[in-house]
């Protein structure tokens, strides 16, 4: 079965497709996609994962056509805020 694995960092996104056997898990999809090598900062012990925007566990089985997503904390750097709303 084919599934996608998606991850995004500022200025760098990836959506990789992978062929998996029936009964494969989210973790197997992530590992076999090669995304961990492409983004070595991914830490599956601390980052949440999901399928189509719904959180799940790494041992959750995937289904044909699923999009596995690896989430990272959203951060805002207020020092770069050049939008002057005080005018």
N, CA and C atoms as a LAMMPS dump frame, in Angstrom:
ITEM: TIMESTEP
0
ITEM: NUMBER OF ATOMS
261
ITEM: BOX BOUNDS ff ff ff
-5.0000000000000000e+02 5.0000000000000000e+02
-5.0000000000000000e+02 5.0000000000000000e+02
-5.0000000000000000e+02 5.0000000000000000e+02
ITEM: ATOMS id mol type element x y z
1 1 1 N 0.843 -1.174 0
2 1 2 C 0 0 0
3 1 3 C 0.885 1.233 0
4 2 1 N 0.377 2.325 -0.55
5 2 2 C 1.132 3.572 -0.616
6 2 3 C 0.588 4.558 0.4
7 3 1 N 1.516 5.195 1.144
8 3 2 C 1.158 6.267 2.076
9 3 3 C 2.167 7.397 1.89
10 4 1 N 1.801 8.575 2.375
11 4 2 C 2.692 9.72 2.338
12 4 3 C 3.156 10.055 3.745
13 5 1 N 4.332 10.639 3.836
14 5 2 C 4.869 11.111 5.116
15 5 3 C 5.241 12.572 4.918
16 6 1 N 4.687 13.451 5.765
17 6 2 C 4.887 14.891 5.606
18 6 3 C 5.536 15.492 6.841
19 7 1 N 6.426 16.468 6.574
20 7 2 C 7.067 17.222 7.647
21 7 3 C 7.452 18.577 7.093
22 8 1 N 7.427 19.588 7.955
23 8 2 C 7.751 20.931 7.512
24 8 3 C 8.554 21.667 8.571
25 9 1 N 9.579 22.35 8.109
26 9 2 C 10.346 23.285 8.919
27 9 3 C 10.31 24.612 8.173
28 10 1 N 10.626 25.705 8.83
29 10 2 C 10.639 26.982 8.108
30 10 3 C 11.54 26.906 6.871
31 11 1 N 10.959 27.154 5.726
32 11 2 C 11.712 27.149 4.482
33 11 3 C 12.04 25.792 3.9
34 12 1 N 11.552 24.712 4.506
35 12 2 C 11.877 23.378 4.013
36 12 3 C 10.751 22.409 4.356
37 13 1 N 10.076 21.927 3.338
38 13 2 C 8.99 20.977 3.539
39 13 3 C 9.265 19.713 2.725
40 14 1 N 8.673 18.623 3.195
41 14 2 C 8.806 17.371 2.451
42 14 3 C 7.521 16.57 2.568
43 15 1 N 7.14 15.961 1.467
44 15 2 C 6.058 14.993 1.446
45 15 3 C 6.578 13.822 0.633
46 16 1 N 6.919 12.763 1.33
47 16 2 C 7.532 11.6 0.707
48 16 3 C 6.53 10.449 0.647
49 17 1 N 6.521 9.761 -0.452
50 17 2 C 5.632 8.597 -0.596
51 17 3 C 6.437 7.333 -0.347
52 18 1 N 5.762 6.368 0.266
53 18 2 C 6.439 5.12 0.597
54 18 3 C 5.469 3.959 0.362
55 19 1 N 6.013 2.848 -0.083
56 19 2 C 5.246 1.61 -0.286
57 19 3 C 5.462 0.733 0.937
58 20 1 N 4.367 0.307 1.551
59 20 2 C 4.427 -0.488 2.783
60 20 3 C 3.553 -1.73 2.67
61 21 1 N 3.862 -2.753 3.444
62 21 2 C 2.988 -3.926 3.477
63 21 3 C 1.736 -3.639 4.311
64 22 1 N 0.701 -4.392 4.079
65 22 2 C -0.513 -4.281 4.895
66 22 3 C -0.144 -4.484 6.358
67 23 1 N -0.779 -3.729 7.245
68 23 2 C -0.519 -3.854 8.67
69 23 3 C 0.639 -3.007 9.164
70 24 1 N 1.267 -2.228 8.267
71 24 2 C 2.39 -1.376 8.67
72 24 3 C 1.89 -0.275 9.607
73 25 1 N 2.802 0.243 10.418
74 25 2 C 2.467 1.264 11.41
75 25 3 C 2.971 2.639 10.975
76 26 1 N 2.533 3.652 11.712
77 26 2 C 2.997 5.016 11.491
78 26 3 C 4.518 5.069 11.611
79 27 1 N 5.071 4.432 12.625
80 27 2 C 6.524 4.446 12.809
81 27 3 C 7.23 3.801 11.627
82 28 1 N 6.723 2.695 11.131
83 28 2 C 7.34 2.043 9.977
84 28 3 C 7.282 2.942 8.746
85 29 1 N 6.177 3.648 8.571
86 29 2 C 6.052 4.569 7.441
87 29 3 C 7.099 5.666 7.536
88 30 1 N 7.258 6.244 8.733
89 30 2 C 8.237 7.315 8.939
90 30 3 C 9.646 6.796 8.676
91 31 1 N 9.983 5.664 9.257
92 31 2 C 11.338 5.12 9.109
93 31 3 C 11.646 4.755 7.667
94 32 1 N 10.712 4.131 6.977
95 32 2 C 10.968 3.676 5.615
96 32 3 C 10.927 4.813 4.597
97 33 1 N 10.338 5.948 4.96
98 33 2 C 10.259 7.066 4.026
99 33 3 C 11.607 7.755 3.826
100 34 1 N 12.515 7.622 4.791
101 34 2 C 13.796 8.31 4.726
102 34 3 C 13.751 9.731 5.274
103 35 1 N 12.62 10.132 5.811
104 35 2 C 12.48 11.508 6.298
105 35 3 C 13.367 11.789 7.511
106 36 1 N 13.67 10.757 8.298
107 36 2 C 14.525 10.958 9.472
108 36 3 C 15.955 11.298 9.064
109 37 1 N 16.39 10.804 7.924
110 37 2 C 17.717 11.152 7.417
111 37 3 C 17.703 12.549 6.809
112 38 1 N 16.616 12.903 6.19
113 38 2 C 16.493 14.216 5.554
114 38 3 C 16.369 15.336 6.586
115 39 1 N 15.721 15.045 7.71
116 39 2 C 15.534 16.009 8.796
117 39 3 C 16.053 15.374 10.092
118 40 1 N 17.351 15.394 10.334
119 40 2 C 17.905 14.712 11.503
120 40 3 C 17.458 15.291 12.838
121 41 1 N 16.862 16.46 12.834
122 41 2 C 16.374 17.058 14.077
123 41 3 C 15.05 16.495 14.562
124 42 1 N 14.403 15.65 13.773
125 42 2 C 13.138 15.042 14.203
126 42 3 C 13.417 14.125 15.383
127 43 1 N 12.626 14.274 16.427
128 43 2 C 12.76 13.454 17.637
129 43 3 C 11.406 12.806 17.927
130 44 1 N 11.24 11.584 17.485
131 44 2 C 9.95 10.906 17.633
132 44 3 C 9.603 10.61 19.088
133 45 1 N 10.589 10.696 19.993
134 45 2 C 10.289 10.517 21.411
135 45 3 C 9.562 11.734 21.983
136 46 1 N 9.716 12.89 21.339
137 46 2 C 9.118 14.115 21.865
138 46 3 C 8.106 14.777 20.94
139 47 1 N 8.2 14.516 19.64
140 47 2 C 7.283 15.15 18.702
141 47 3 C 6.047 14.281 18.497
142 48 1 N 4.926 14.962 18.321
143 48 2 C 3.675 14.257 18.076
144 48 3 C 3.571 13.899 16.604
145 49 1 N 2.784 12.874 16.329
146 49 2 C 2.522 12.446 14.964
147 49 3 C 1.016 12.3 14.79
148 50 1 N 0.598 12.26 13.533
149 50 2 C -0.817 12.099 13.261
150 50 3 C -1.048 11.639 11.843
151 51 1 N -2.308 11.394 11.543
152 51 2 C -2.744 11.047 10.199
153 51 3 C -3.849 12.026 9.836
154 52 1 N -3.629 12.773 8.758
155 52 2 C -4.597 13.789 8.304
156 52 3 C -5.033 14.722 9.432
157 53 1 N -4.09 15.204 10.226
158 53 2 C -4.386 16.21 11.236
159 53 3 C -4.95 15.686 12.538
160 54 1 N -5.039 14.38 12.701
161 54 2 C -5.535 13.79 13.949
162 54 3 C -4.385 13.057 14.622
163 55 1 N -4.096 13.451 15.864
164 55 2 C -3.01 12.819 16.595
165 55 3 C -3.216 11.31 16.698
166 56 1 N -2.118 10.587 16.645
167 56 2 C -2.149 9.14 16.846
168 56 3 C -0.814 8.717 17.44
169 57 1 N -0.7 7.453 17.754
170 57 2 C 0.542 6.901 18.307
171 57 3 C 1.36 6.276 17.187
172 58 1 N 2.637 6.096 17.458
173 58 2 C 3.533 5.524 16.46
174 58 3 C 3.149 4.108 16.062
175 59 1 N 2.477 3.379 16.955
176 59 2 C 2.101 2.002 16.626
177 59 3 C 0.737 1.902 15.946
178 60 1 N 0.148 3.05 15.612
179 60 2 C -1.136 3.071 14.912
180 60 3 C -0.95 2.508 13.498
181 61 1 N -1.799 1.59 13.059
182 61 2 C -1.67 1.082 11.688
183 61 3 C -2.058 2.15 10.667
184 62 1 N -1.415 2.114 9.525
185 62 2 C -1.76 3.023 8.435
186 62 3 C -2.595 2.286 7.403
187 63 1 N -3.304 3.093 6.595
188 63 2 C -4.131 2.539 5.537
189 63 3 C -3.729 3.161 4.207
190 64 1 N -4.074 2.498 3.137
191 64 2 C -3.791 2.987 1.789
192 64 3 C -4.186 4.459 1.665
193 65 1 N -3.242 5.274 1.176
194 65 2 C -3.52 6.681 0.911
195 65 3 C -3.389 7.614 2.101
196 66 1 N -3.087 7.088 3.294
197 66 2 C -2.937 7.956 4.472
198 66 3 C -1.794 8.943 4.279
199 67 1 N -1.926 10.108 4.941
200 67 2 C -0.834 11.073 5.014
201 67 3 C -0.383 11.129 6.47
202 68 1 N 0.767 10.554 6.741
203 68 2 C 1.352 10.573 8.078
204 68 3 C 2.055 11.918 8.238
205 69 1 N 1.798 12.576 9.367
206 69 2 C 2.36 13.9 9.608
207 69 3 C 3.178 13.887 10.898
208 70 1 N 4.312 14.544 10.848
209 70 2 C 5.155 14.713 12.034
210 70 3 C 5.048 16.181 12.415
211 71 1 N 4.624 16.445 13.642
212 71 2 C 4.387 17.817 14.076
213 71 3 C 5.572 18.343 14.869
214 72 1 N 5.789 19.629 14.774
215 72 2 C 6.812 20.298 15.558
216 72 3 C 6.148 21.46 16.29
217 73 1 N 6.763 21.929 17.361
218 73 2 C 6.179 23.071 18.067
219 73 3 C 6.153 24.304 17.161
220 74 1 N 5.105 25.057 17.264
221 74 2 C 5.022 26.314 16.523
222 74 3 C 5.741 27.376 17.34
223 75 1 N 6.662 28.058 16.708
224 75 2 C 7.41 29.098 17.403
225 75 3 C 7.29 30.402 16.625
226 76 1 N 7.306 31.492 17.347
227 76 2 C 7.241 32.81 16.745
228 76 3 C 8.406 33.623 17.276
229 77 1 N 9.146 34.227 16.388
230 77 2 C 10.245 35.096 16.791
231 77 3 C 9.757 36.53 16.693
232 78 1 N 9.362 37.102 17.811
233 78 2 C 8.799 38.445 17.823
234 78 3 C 9.83 39.518 17.494
235 79 1 N 11.104 39.205 17.586
236 79 2 C 12.125 40.195 17.233
237 79 3 C 12.132 40.483 15.737
238 80 1 N 11.578 39.59 14.929
239 80 2 C 11.494 39.804 13.492
240 80 3 C 10.218 40.51 13.067
241 81 1 N 9.389 40.887 14.021
242 81 2 C 8.098 41.516 13.72
243 81 3 C 8.335 42.956 13.301
244 82 1 N 8.34 43.195 11.991
245 82 2 C 8.523 44.554 11.492
246 82 3 C 7.204 45.216 11.143
247 83 1 N 6.111 44.568 11.45
248 83 2 C 4.791 45.122 11.201
249 83 3 C 4.468 46.108 12.336
250 84 1 N 4.57 47.365 12.029
251 84 2 C 4.371 48.412 13.028
252 84 3 C 2.907 48.801 13.051
253 85 1 N 2.151 48.233 13.986
254 85 2 C 0.734 48.521 14.094
255 85 3 C 0.469 49.785 14.913
256 86 1 N 1.52 50.458 15.372
257 86 2 C 1.332 51.633 16.233
258 86 3 C 1.05 52.897 15.432
259 87 1 N 1.146 52.86 14.106
260 87 2 C 0.94 54.087 13.314
261 87 3 C -0.502 54.449 13.248
